Amino acid sequence: MTSTSWLAAMITPEQDFDGAPLLRREFTLDDGHGAVAKATLRATALGVYEASINGVPVGPDVLSPGWSSYEWRLRYRSYDVTAVITPTSVIGVELGNGWYRGRLAWHGLSNLYGSELGFFGQLDIEFADGHVQTVASDTTWQAGPSATTVNDLYDGQTIDARRLQAGWAEPGFARDGAQGADWTGVRELAFDAGRLAEPVGPPVVRTGVVRPVEVFTSPGGKTLVDFGQNLVGWLRFTVQGEAGRTITVRHAEVLEDGELGARPLRSAKATDTFILSGGRDSFEPTKTFHGFRYAEVTGWPGTLTADDLEAVVVHSYLERIGTFECSNDLVNQLHRNIVWGLRGNFLDLPTDCPQRDERLGWTGDIAVFAPTAAYLYDVKGFLQDWLLDLATEQKAQDGLVPITVPDVLKYCPQPAEFPAPESSALWSEASVWVPWALWEAYGDLGVLQKQYESMAAHTRRVEGLLSANGLWDSGFQFGDWLDPDAAPDQPWAAKADTAVVATACMYRTARLTAQAAGLLGKHDDEAHFNALAARVRNAFAEHYVAASGTIRSDCTTVYALAIAFDVLLTPELREFAGNRLAELVRDNGYRVSTGFAGTPFITHALTDTGHVNEAYRLLLEEGCPSWLYPVTMGATTVWERWDSMLPDGTINPGEMTSFNHYALGAVADWMHKAIGGIRPLEPGYSRVLIQPQPGEGISWARTSLKTPHGEVRAAWTLDGGEFRLEATVPDGVAADVVLPDGSRHGVTGGTHRFEARVGVLVN
């Protein structure tokens, strides 16, 4: 539906009703037109909404319309409600603050997009004879109070069951005057319907339920519930107690000294409050969400048991397409942690973390995690929708890709010593790296077509930031953020020179933008960006690579990036870099020494330069810092810091200690491609490479992927030097199968089995 077809107005209640008003509109069907053939409701809000027809929810979604760049792009959702329309019907709507008016970021600010909630909806009813009746949001609607008295995404929701108004969303409510006495009218808000946009991505829905594994009493006498899994969502339960009794639920990801470890939440209260009516009350706080494994419950009538409540898992609806499993149980748990981290942070947009006073769409995290995400789930629509916001924010800032999308930080005060916002390596690179990851994963050229202007604008902007010598060596950079050797309160203090990191990133970006231009037939741009890439590559060689091959700052991250991005000029330099990288990894006892920039690429770089066993040893190390250290500490999601929890069970003293942060889980891309052995030879897996690379510590692995052309599967075992592989390829797809002995086999659709002799794997 185009903007010219809208008859609806954006309406807001005359009273705010504690930030959670109810809206209703009762209507009767037009006579004389036969049966209802189709009824479609289109709805959106300034805030979040839940809509119903005659008390029946119009869809499974929650927290709609989600968070977009509201200034330019407000998404609406469409619902087929034909089955619930009756001769007299009611459209009912519950509103909440959501991202539009609730607290955002760590500055303690609310109302960053606006101070008034609003609803915009239009129900079009088509009859058998072609007549269309439209019921749209306008000033004839009514508004009233809900049972919710507080709602905020960070702080939680308060529901007073004594305020529930039965039947408010059904016909006949308030007709006799006894009901609805405190209801008021609505007024129209100024609103440009040109901002309305159909969503490209899926809605946020309830995706599952997790039951408690234990209810216990803490050393301080608190009742704690352990769900056994760090998840994102809320609690749901039915309870009965005396009227006015208050049940309070606090949420946290971890325990410390046996009590709820709430300090990492910073200022987020993450607390839901429920006030009982005296009858049998059912509670579900759908206007907030929490990242938690543990809940502290106070005020429960009687003795709380594991049968009394459940955790509802909430995130964007995504189809699982990729799997991985191997002989190492800790690695399997790591992979499950990566999957759960994706689920928790893909709630309408790719967030950095789902629990503290942040939950922002940090561009750097998804820039490196996109290939992993695109393998595990079908994230094409989800990330395309986010990329539309990225391009919109970027266009409004003269090509600058902000560090968070939507860019709410532009409304927040920054310390005076902070530099003015500017493009940041790896973070702003999301404008190029994410669409390229989607192109490789799904083979849809339309992704690049839609995002090319954004890709080119970013690359040109950074071109203008380069020094005369061709290096990106000025301005603020995050660099190898959260290097494990940096002090907890100095996450920027990495071993890797920030200019080396930035220049390597720029080379990769220029190359990818050139390739995108070529695919789209933009050959002048292709030539320009290829020349830019060559200039940056030569500058990197001249200023950062010594004659011996040593790269400035001589640490794992700079070698990993130089190899992974192919920035080195000669095979000899590449070989030296691989050998030096492997040496550094060995000298560090196979413990991780990279931060956000280096970690996603180091295992790829080792494997691609012939150091497969070093890559395996790095993955399988259990000492801190390592991927498996958190697993040995009981982690069920990936942590922000390698040591978010210290070996003694205390929480890292740093300000940033999220226990659900997917970026470091980008190692799963290597697990899928190197251990599992599946990677695309052409975008979208129209041609496939199946090349498992076995290494020390894993004796079998199997992985699968639903590609646009069908499912690809690979399963291998290694026993006493005998390597066996079973590979399945969809009909119509050609695959190259490369065995560890170097032999190459071309196959097409079907299941194929291979054997090879593998030499003894050594350290």
C-alpha positions in Angstrom: 0.0 0.0 0.0 1.4 3.4 -0.9 1.3 6.4 1.3 -1.5 7.9 -0.9 -3.8 5.0 0.1 -3.7 5.7 3.8 -6.8 7.0 5.4 -5.5 6.6 8.9 -4.2 9.2 11.2 -1.5 8.9 14.0 -3.5 9.2 17.2 -2.5 9.6 20.8 -4.6 9.3 24.0 -5.7 12.5 25.7 -4.2 11.1 28.9 -0.9 9.2 29.0 -2.3 6.5 31.3 1.1 5.6 32.8 2.7 5.1 29.5 0.7 2.0 28.6 -2.7 3.2 27.3 -5.4 1.0 25.7 -7.1 2.1 22.5 -10.3 0.7 21.1 -12.7 1.2 18.2 -16.0 -0.6 17.9 -17.7 -0.8 14.5 -20.4 -2.7 12.6 -20.0 -4.2 9.2 -21.6 -2.3 6.2 -24.9 -4.0 5.2 -25.9 -5.4 1.9 -22.5 -6.4 0.5 -22.5 -10.1 1.2 -19.9 -12.0 3.2 -16.5 -10.7 4.2 -14.0 -11.9 1.6 -10.8 -10.6 3.1 -9.9 -8.3 6.0 -6.4 -6.8 6.4 -5.1 -4.8 9.3 -2.0 -2.6 8.8 -0.6 -1.2 12.0 2.3 0.6 13.5 3.1 2.8 16.5 5.3 5.4 18.0 6.3 3.0 20.8 5.3 -0.6 20.8 1.9 -2.1 20.2 -0.1 -5.3 20.5 -3.3 -5.4 18.5 -6.4 -7.6 18.7 -9.7 -8.0 17.0 -12.5 -8.9 19.4 -9.9 -9.9 22.0 -8.0 -12.2 19.6 -4.4 -11.2 18.9 -4.0 -10.3 15.2 -0.6 -12.0 15.0 2.1 -13.8 17.1 4.4 -10.8 17.1 5.5 -8.8 20.2 7.3 -5.5 20.6 6.1 -4.4 17.2 7.0 -2.4 15.2 10.4 -2.8 16.7 13.2 -0.3 16.5 14.1 1.4 13.2 15.5 4.8 12.3 12.2 6.4 13.3 13.1 9.8 11.9 12.9 8.5 8.3 11.6 5.0 8.5 8.7 3.7 10.6 7.8 0.1 9.7 4.2 -1.2 9.8 3.0 -4.8 9.8 0.1 -6.4 8.0 -2.3 -9.0 9.4 -4.9 -11.2 7.7 -7.8 -10.9 10.2 -10.6 -12.3 8.0 -11.3 -15.1 10.4 -12.0 -13.0 13.4 -14.3 -10.3 11.9 -17.9 -10.4 13.2 -20.9 -8.2 12.4 -19.9 -6.0 15.4 -16.2 -6.0 16.1 -13.6 -4.1 18.1 -10.1 -3.2 17.3 -8.1 -3.2 20.5 -4.6 -1.9 20.9 -2.2 -1.9 23.8 0.7 0.6 23.6 4.0 0.8 25.4 7.1 3.0 25.5 9.4 0.6 23.7 12.5 2.0 22.0 10.6 5.2 20.8 10.0 6.7 24.2 11.8 4.4 26.7 15.2 4.7 28.1 18.1 4.1 25.6 21.8 3.9 26.0 23.8 4.4 29.2 23.1 8.2 29.6 19.9 7.8 31.5 17.8 9.5 28.8 14.3 8.8 27.6 12.0 10.4 25.0 14.9 10.5 22.6 12.6 10.2 19.5 9.5 11.8 21.0 7.5 12.4 24.1 4.1 11.1 23.0 3.0 7.6 22.1 1.0 7.1 19.0 -0.9 4.4 17.0 -1.5 4.3 13.3 -3.7 1.6 12.0 -6.1 0.8 9.1 -8.4 -2.1 8.7 -9.6 -2.7 5.1 -12.5 -5.1 4.8 -13.3 -6.4 1.3 -16.8 -7.9 0.8 -18.0 -10.5 -1.7 -19.4 -7.8 -4.1 -16.1 -5.8 -4.1 -17.1 -3.2 -1.6 -14.4 -2.1 0.8 -15.1 -0.8 4.3 -12.2 1.0 6.0 -11.9 1.4 9.7 -8.9 3.6 10.5 -7.3 5.3 13.5 -8.9 8.7 13.9 -10.4 10.9 16.6 -13.4 8.6 17.1 -11.3 6.1 19.0 -11.3 5.8 22.8 -8.4 5.5 25.2 -8.2 4.1 28.7 -5.9 2.7 31.4 -4.3 -0.7 31.3 -3.0 -2.9 34.1 0.5 -1.8 33.3 1.7 1.1 35.4 5.4 1.1 34.4 7.1 -0.2 31.3 10.6 0.2 30.1 12.9 -2.1 28.1 15.8 -1.7 30.5 14.1 -1.3 33.8 11.1 -3.7 33.4 7.4 -3.7 33.7 4.9 -3.4 36.5 1.5 -5.0 36.1 -1.3 -4.4 38.7 -3.9 -7.1 38.1 -6.5 -5.2 40.1 -6.6 -2.7 37.2 -7.5 -5.3 34.6 -10.7 -4.4 32.6 -12.3 -7.5 31.4 -13.8 -7.3 27.9 -12.3 -3.9 27.0 -11.3 -5.2 23.5 -14.7 -6.9 22.9 -18.0 -5.5 21.7 -20.3 -3.9 24.2 -17.6 -2.6 26.6 -18.7 0.6 28.4 -22.1 0.7 26.8 -23.9 0.5 30.1 -21.9 3.3 31.7 -20.6 1.1 34.5 -17.5 0.2 32.5 -15.0 2.5 31.0 -15.8 5.5 33.3 -12.1 6.5 33.2 -11.8 6.2 29.5 -11.1 9.3 27.4 -10.8 10.3 23.8 -7.8 10.6 21.5 -6.3 13.4 19.5 -4.4 13.4 16.2 -0.6 13.8 16.0 1.2 15.5 13.2 2.7 12.6 11.2 4.1 12.2 7.7 2.8 8.9 6.3 5.7 9.0 3.8 7.8 7.6 6.7 5.8 4.4 6.6 7.7 1.4 5.3 6.9 -2.3 4.9 9.3 -4.4 6.9 11.9 -6.5 5.0 12.8 -8.5 8.1 10.7 -10.9 10.3 8.7 -9.9 13.4 9.8 -10.5 17.0 7.9 -13.5 18.4 8.0 -15.9 21.2 10.2 -18.7 20.0 10.2 -21.2 22.9 9.9 -21.8 26.6 12.5 -22.8 29.1 11.6 -24.4 32.4 13.6 -23.9 35.6 16.2 -26.5 36.4 16.4 -25.5 40.0 14.7 -23.2 42.6 17.0 -22.6 45.6 17.7 -20.3 48.5 20.7 -18.0 48.3 23.1 -17.5 51.2 21.3 -14.2 51.9 17.9 -16.0 52.1 16.7 -14.9 48.6 14.6 -17.3 46.4 16.5 -17.8 43.2 15.5 -19.6 40.0 18.0 -21.1 37.6 16.8 -21.7 34.1 20.0 -23.4 33.1 20.4 -21.2 30.0 21.2 -17.5 29.5 18.3 -16.4 27.4 16.4 -13.3 26.3 12.7 -12.8 27.1 10.6 -12.7 30.3 8.9 -14.9 32.9 5.3 -16.1 32.5 3.2 -17.6 35.3 -0.3 -17.9 36.8 -0.6 -17.4 40.6 -3.2 -16.7 43.2 -2.8 -14.7 46.4 -4.3 -12.0 48.5 -5.2 -8.8 46.7 -2.5 -6.2 46.8 0.4 -8.7 47.3 3.4 -7.7 45.3 5.7 -10.2 43.5 9.0 -8.8 42.4 11.3 -10.5 39.9 14.9 -9.3 39.3 16.9 -10.8 36.5 20.6 -11.4 35.9 22.9 -13.5 33.8 25.1 -14.9 36.5 25.5 -15.4 40.2 28.3 -13.9 42.4 28.9 -15.3 45.8 25.7 -17.2 45.5 23.6 -14.0 44.9 22.2 -12.4 41.8 25.1 -10.8 39.9 23.4 -7.5 38.9 26.4 -5.2 38.7 27.0 -5.9 34.9 23.5 -4.5 34.2 24.9 -1.1 35.2 21.8 1.2 35.6 19.3 -1.2 34.0 16.9 -2.4 36.8 15.7 -5.4 34.9 12.9 -5.8 37.4 9.3 -6.8 36.8 6.7 -6.2 39.5 3.3 -8.0 39.7 0.5 -6.9 42.0 -2.2 -9.6 42.7 -5.9 -9.1 42.4 -7.0 -11.7 44.9 -8.2 -14.0 42.1 -6.2 -16.3 39.8 -3.9 -14.0 37.9 -1.8 -14.7 34.8 1.2 -12.4 34.2 3.4 -11.9 31.1 5.3 -8.7 30.8 5.4 -8.2 27.0 6.5 -4.5 27.1 10.0 -5.2 28.2 12.7 -7.9 27.8 15.6 -9.2 29.8 18.8 -11.0 29.3 19.0 -13.6 32.1 19.6 -17.1 33.3 18.7 -16.4 36.9 15.7 -14.7 38.5 15.3 -13.6 42.1 11.7 -13.8 43.2 10.3 -12.1 46.2 6.7 -12.0 47.5 5.5 -15.3 46.1 2.5 -16.6 48.0 3.5 -19.9 49.5 6.6 -21.9 48.4 7.8 -21.3 44.8 8.5 -24.5 42.8 10.0 -25.1 39.4 6.4 -25.9 38.2 5.1 -22.5 39.0 6.8 -20.4 36.2 8.5 -20.5 32.9 10.8 -18.3 30.8 9.6 -17.2 27.4 12.3 -16.9 24.8 11.8 -13.9 22.5 13.7 -12.9 19.4 13.1 -12.2 15.7 11.6 -15.2 13.8 14.5 -16.8 11.9 14.8 -20.2 10.2 17.7 -22.4 11.4 19.6 -23.5 8.3 23.1 -24.6 9.5 24.3 -27.2 12.0 27.6 -28.3 13.4 28.7 -31.1 15.8 32.0 -32.7 16.5 33.7 -35.2 18.8 34.6 -32.6 21.4 31.8 -31.9 23.9 33.3 -28.5 25.0 33.4 -27.4 21.3 29.8 -28.5 20.9 28.8 -26.4 23.9 30.7 -23.5 22.5 28.7 -23.8 19.3 25.4 -24.0 21.2 26.6 -20.9 23.1 27.1 -19.1 19.8 23.7 -20.1 18.6 22.0 -18.9 21.8 24.0 -15.6 21.6 22.7 -15.0 18.1 19.1 -15.7 19.2 19.3 -13.4 22.2 20.9 -10.5 20.3 18.9 -10.8 17.0 15.8 -9.1 18.6 14.6 -6.9 15.8 18.2 -5.7 15.1 21.6 -7.1 15.7 22.5 -5.8 19.2 25.7 -6.0 21.1 24.1 -7.4 24.3 20.5 -7.9 25.5 20.7 -7.2 29.2 22.4 -3.9 30.4 21.6 -0.3 29.7 22.8 -0.5 26.1 21.3 -3.1 23.7 22.4 -1.1 20.7 23.0 -2.1 17.0 26.7 -1.8 17.2 28.1 -2.0 13.6 31.4 -3.6 14.5 29.9 -6.7 16.1 27.8 -7.6 13.1 30.5 -6.6 10.6 32.5 -9.6 11.8 29.7 -11.9 12.8 27.6 -11.7 9.7 29.1 -14.8 7.9 28.5 -16.9 11.0 25.0 -15.6 11.3 24.2 -16.3 7.7 25.3 -19.9 8.1 23.4 -20.7 11.2 20.1 -19.0 10.3 18.4 -17.4 7.3 19.2 -13.8 8.2 18.9 -12.3 4.8 15.7 -10.3 5.4 16.6 -9.6 9.0 20.0 -8.0 8.1 18.7 -6.4 4.9 16.1 -4.5 7.0 18.8 -3.3 9.4 21.0 -2.3 6.4 18.2 -0.1 5.1 18.4 1.8 8.4 22.2 1.9 8.2 22.0 3.5 4.7 19.3 6.0 5.9 21.4 7.1 8.9 24.5 7.2 6.7 22.8 9.4 4.0 21.7 11.9 6.7 25.3 12.1 7.9 27.1 12.7 4.5 28.3 9.2 4.1 29.3 8.6 7.7 28.3 5.1 8.9 27.7 5.6 12.7 28.9 3.1 15.2 25.4 2.1 16.2 22.3 1.7 13.9 19.8 3.1 14.6 22.0 5.9 15.7 20.5 6.9 19.0 23.9 8.1 20.3 23.6 11.2 18.2 21.0 12.4 20.7 23.2 11.6 23.7 25.8 13.9 25.3 29.3 12.8 24.8 32.3 13.8 26.9 34.0 17.0 25.8 37.3 15.1 25.2 35.6 12.8 22.7 36.4 13.6 19.0 33.6 14.4 16.6 32.0 11.3 15.1 33.8 10.0 12.1 34.1 6.7 10.2 35.6 4.0 12.2 37.5 1.0 10.8 35.7 -2.3 11.2 32.7 -0.6 12.7 31.7 1.5 9.8 32.9 -1.3 7.5 29.5 -3.0 8.3 28.2 -1.0 5.4 30.3 -3.1 3.0 31.1 -6.4 4.9 27.5 -7.3 5.9 26.0 -7.0 2.4 29.0 -8.9 1.0 28.4 -11.7 3.5 24.8 -11.9 2.5 25.8 -12.0 -1.2 28.2 -14.9 -0.5 25.7 -16.8 1.6 22.5 -16.4 -0.4 23.7 -15.4 -3.9 21.1 -12.6 -4.3 22.5 -9.8 -6.3 19.6 -7.7 -5.2 21.3 -7.3 -1.8 24.3 -5.6 -3.4 22.0 -3.5 -5.7 20.1 -2.1 -2.8 23.2 -1.4 -0.7 25.7 -0.4 -3.3 25.2 3.3 -2.8 25.8 2.8 0.9 28.9 0.7 0.2 30.4 3.2 -2.2 29.6 6.2 0.0 31.4 4.7 2.9 34.4 3.7 0.8 34.6 7.2 -0.7 34.3 8.9 2.6 37.2 6.8 4.1 39.2 7.5 0.9 38.9 11.2 1.9 40.2 10.4 5.4 43.4 8.7 4.2 46.7 10.5 4.7 48.7 11.7 1.7 50.7 8.5 2.0 47.6 6.3 1.5 47.3 5.1 5.2 44.2 5.4 7.4 46.3 6.7 10.3 44.4 9.6 11.7 41.3 10.1 13.8 39.8 8.0 16.6 39.8 4.2 16.1 38.4 1.4 18.3 41.2 -0.8 16.9 41.5 -4.3 18.3 38.9 -3.5 20.9 39.0 -5.6 24.1 42.4 -7.1 23.6 42.7 -9.5 26.5 46.0 -8.1 27.5 44.5 -4.6 28.0 43.5 -3.4 31.4 39.8 -4.0 32.2 39.2 -0.2 32.3 41.1 0.4 29.1 39.5 -1.7 26.3 41.1 0.4 23.6 44.6 -0.3 24.8 45.4 -3.1 22.4 48.8 -4.4 21.2 47.9 -3.9 17.6 48.6 -0.4 16.1 45.2 1.1 15.4 46.4 2.5 12.0 47.6 -0.9 10.9 44.2 -2.4 11.7 42.4 0.5 10.0 44.5 0.4 6.9 44.1 -3.3 6.5 40.3 -3.0 6.9 40.2 -0.2 4.3 42.0 -2.4 1.8 39.5 -5.2 2.3 36.6 -2.7 2.0 38.0 -1.1 -1.2 38.4 -4.6 -2.8 34.9 -5.7 -1.9 33.4 -2.5 -3.1 35.2 -2.8 -6.4 34.0 -6.4 -6.8 30.4 -5.3 -6.0 30.7 -2.5 -8.6 31.9 -5.0 -11.2 29.1 -7.4 -10.5 26.6 -4.5 -11.0 28.2 -3.3 -14.2 29.5 -0.1 -12.7 32.9 -0.4 -14.4 34.1 3.1 -13.8 33.6 2.6 -10.1 35.2 -0.8 -10.3 38.3 0.7 -11.8 38.3 3.5 -9.2 38.0 1.3 -6.2 40.5 -1.2 -7.5 43.0 1.6 -7.9 42.2 2.8 -4.4 42.7 -0.8 -3.0 46.1 -1.0 -4.8 47.1 2.4 -3.4 46.2 1.3 0.2 47.9 -2.1 -0.2 51.1 -0.5 -1.5 51.0 2.0 1.4 50.6 -0.8 3.9 53.6 -2.6 2.4 55.7 0.5 2.4 55.0 1.8 5.9 54.0 -1.2 8.0 55.9 -4.2 6.6 59.6 -4.4 7.3 62.0 -5.9 4.8 62.2 -8.9 7.1 58.4 -9.4 6.8 57.6 -8.2 10.3 54.4 -6.1 10.5 54.3 -3.0 12.7 53.3 -3.9 16.3 54.3 -7.6 15.6 51.3 -9.2 17.3 48.7 -11.8 16.4 46.0 -9.4 15.2 48.1 -7.6 12.6 49.3 -10.9 11.0 45.8 -12.4 11.1 44.3 -9.4 9.3 47.1 -9.1 6.8 46.7 -12.8 5.9 42.9 -12.9 6.0 42.5 -9.7 3.9 45.3 -10.7 1.5 47.0 -7.3 2.0 50.6 -8.6 1.7 52.2 -8.2 -1.7 54.1 -11.4 -2.2 53.7 -15.2 -1.4 57.0 -15.0 0.6 55.6 -12.2 2.8 52.4 -14.2 3.3 54.4 -17.3 4.3 56.4 -15.3 6.7 53.3 -13.8 8.2 51.7 -17.2 8.7 54.9 -18.6 10.3 55.2 -15.6 12.6 51.5 -15.8 13.5 51.8 -19.5 14.4 55.0 -18.7 16.4 53.2 -16.0 18.4 50.2 -18.4 19.0 52.6 -21.1 20.3 54.6 -18.7 22.4 51.4 -17.5 24.1 50.5 -21.1 25.1 47.6 -21.2 22.5 45.7 -18.7 24.6 43.8 -16.0 22.7 45.7 -12.7 22.3 43.3 -10.9 19.9 40.4 -8.6 20.4 37.3 -7.7 18.3 39.4 -7.1 15.2 41.7 -10.1 15.2 39.6 -12.8 16.8 37.2 -13.5 13.9 40.1 -14.0 11.5 42.9 -15.6 13.3 41.9 -19.3 12.9 41.2 -18.7 9.2 44.7 -17.1 8.8 46.4 -20.0 10.5 44.6 -22.6 8.4 45.1 -20.7 5.2 48.8 -20.6 5.7 49.2 -24.3 6.6 49.1 -24.1 10.3 46.0 -26.2 10.9 47.1 -27.7 14.2 47.9 -24.3 15.7 44.3 -23.3 14.8 42.9 -26.4 16.4 45.1 -25.9 19.5 43.9 -22.3 19.8 40.3 -23.3 19.6 40.7 -26.2 22.1 42.7 -24.3 24.7 40.8 -24.2 28.0 42.9 -21.7 30.0 41.9 -18.1 30.2 41.7 -16.3 27.8 40.2 -18.8 25.3 37.0 -19.8 23.6 36.6 -22.8 25.9 37.4 -21.1 29.2 33.9 -19.6 29.5 32.5 -23.1 28.7 34.5 -24.6 31.5 33.0 -21.9 33.7 29.5 -22.9 32.9 28.8 -20.3 30.2 25.7 -20.9 28.0 26.3 -17.9 25.7 29.5 -16.2 24.4 30.9 -13.5 26.7 31.9 -9.9 25.9 35.3 -10.4 27.6 37.3 -13.6 27.6 37.3 -13.2 31.4 33.9 -11.7 32.0 33.9 -14.0 35.0 37.3 -14.6 36.7 38.5 -18.1 37.6 37.5 -17.5 41.3 33.9 -17.0 40.2 33.9 -13.2 40.7 32.7 -10.8 37.9 35.3 -8.9 35.9 35.6 -5.4 37.5 35.4 -3.7 34.1 32.3 -1.7 33.1 31.7 -3.9 30.1 31.1 -7.5 31.3 28.2 -8.8 29.3 27.7 -12.5 29.4 25.9 -12.5 26.1 27.9 -10.8 23.3 28.1 -12.7 20.0 31.1 -11.0 18.3 33.8 -13.4 19.7 31.6 -16.3 18.5 32.6 -15.4 14.9 35.0 -18.3 15.2 32.1 -20.5 14.2 32.6 -19.4 10.7 35.9 -21.2 10.8 34.4 -24.2 12.5 31.8 -24.5 9.7 34.3 -24.0 6.9 37.5 -25.6 8.2 36.4 -28.3 10.6 33.0 -29.0 9.0 34.4 -28.3 5.6 31.6 -26.5 3.8 32.1 -23.2 2.0 30.8 -21.6 -1.2 32.9 -21.7 -4.4 30.2 -19.3 -5.9 27.8 -17.0 -4.1 24.8 -18.8 -2.7 26.5 -22.2 -2.9 25.6 -22.7 -6.6 29.1 -24.4 -6.5 30.4 -25.8 -3.3 33.8 -26.7 -1.8 33.8 -29.5 0.6 37.2 -29.6 2.3 37.3 -30.7 5.9 40.7 -30.0 7.5 41.1 -32.3 10.4 43.4 -31.3 13.2 44.6 -32.4 16.6 41.9 -33.0 19.2 38.8 -33.7 17.1 38.2 -37.1 15.6 34.9 -36.5 13.8 32.7 -33.7 12.7 29.5 -33.3 10.8 27.8 -30.1 9.5 24.9 -29.3 7.2 23.6 -26.2 5.5 20.3 -25.5 3.7 21.4 -23.4 0.8 19.2 -21.7 -1.8 19.8 -24.8 -4.0 19.2 -27.5 -1.4 20.9 -29.0 1.6 24.7 -29.7 1.7 26.0 -32.1 4.3 29.5 -33.3 5.2 30.4 -35.8 7.9 33.9 -37.1 8.5 35.8 -39.4 10.9 39.5 -39.9 11.5 40.6 -43.2 13.1 44.2 -44.3 13.2 45.1 -42.2 10.2 42.1 -43.4 8.1 40.0 -40.4 7.0 36.5 -41.1 5.8 34.1 -38.5 4.4 30.5 -38.7 3.4 29.4 -35.6 1.4 25.9 -34.8 0.2 25.3 -32.3 -2.6 21.9 -31.1 -3.9 20.8 -32.0 -7.4 22.0 -29.6 -10.0 24.9 -28.4 -7.8 28.6 -29.1 -8.6 31.0 -29.6 -5.8 34.8 -29.9 -5.4 35.7 -32.4 -2.7 39.3 -31.9 -1.4 40.6 -34.6 0.9 43.4 -34.1 3.5 45.8 -36.0 1.2 45.4 -33.2 -1.4 43.3 -35.2 -3.9 40.5 -33.3 -5.5 37.2 -34.9 -6.8 34.5 -33.2 -8.8 31.0 -34.4 -7.9 27.3 -33.4 -8.5 24.0 -34.1 -6.8 23.8 -37.1 -4.4 25.7 -38.6 -1.6 29.4 -39.5 -2.1 31.9 -41.4 0.1 35.7 -40.9 0.2 38.6 -42.3 2.0 42.2 -41.0 2.4 45.2 -41.7 4.5 46.3 -38.9 6.8 49.7 -38.5 8.4 50.1 -38.5 12.1 48.8 -35.2 13.5 51.5 -33.6 15.7 51.7 -30.4 17.8 
